[in-house]
Amino acid sequence: MNQETTLQRIKELIDNGDMLLKLFNMEVTEYNEGIASVRMKVRDSHLNAANICHGGVVFSLADVAFALASNSYGNVALALDMSISYLKAVRSGTILTARCSECKRSRRIGTYLIEVKDASGDLVALLKATAFIKETPHFND
């Protein structure tokens, strides 16, 4: 299978099978080998007791971008670790975009940087993630 077909099938797998993406109404805006961007609008249901966006929502958006980028080559990739720094509070109505880019990839390990920004381009959160790349392909054809 060629890489373009692999990318399309992985995107479809995430679009149709990732329930969090649907629950949070996320949209994939960029997708290629080792790179992915995902966008969502923060709703009132995403707010914590301090009336700002719950950190778990920001983390989840970044995690979906990470899943797309790390799985983009066709083999199953699973998170080994992710660390996050929250840099700016986010209110309801804010559009957030998480962009994940691959820093380095070997046969079994990939490292990634994820930036979460608001619509004005301000950095909301910064994440570093490591993926374990299995020998198992997503598709057997």
Secondary structure, DSSP 8 states (H G I E B T S, - for coil): --HHHHHHHHHHHHHHH-HHHHHTT-EEEEEETTEEEEEEE--GGGB-TTSSB-HHHHHHHHHHHHHHHHTTTSEEEEEEEEEEEE-S---TT-EEEEEEEEEEE-SSEEEEEEEEEETT--EEEEEEEEEEEEEEES---
